[in-house]
């Protein structure tokens, strides 16, 4: 995954457009690496997952089971590797989108808020990250075989496995973009720590 993104990082004379792309490449690499580590964004992803929302009476019936400590523990164990595989599937699309990103006013993006470049990329990509991750969640739901998770997930999936998989993909999408935005903000706050003197110089001039 790192190789896919790093392969885009050629080093021509640094234009403002390229500075934005390089900022995004570095933020994305750092975010994807952090997502693979214990804690961080996947903790928020699992803890904030509200499976019963929008399910009407079925959600009320399932709420007690979904909130049990054992269910949450098993959900965490099952969902983290699924989410990791989903992000691996999305990495090539992120790399390609950064490489081809059209930037109408790169100087304004570089001088913008702490997550300005991330917001631009997310807007440009639309649902592409969700669509890349969706098959992994769908396949994982079909393969799920757990005595605690299985019955509740099967009840949820009566609404449609695709509906539930898309719900998971949307939630993971928020976690991915949140992690990229956080890393962009960290690089902007301390450009010298980003490991790219050219980019640090550009950020210092904004």
Order of alpha helices (4+ residues) and beta strands (2+ residues): alpha-alpha-alpha-alpha-alpha-alpha-alpha-alpha-alpha-alpha-alpha
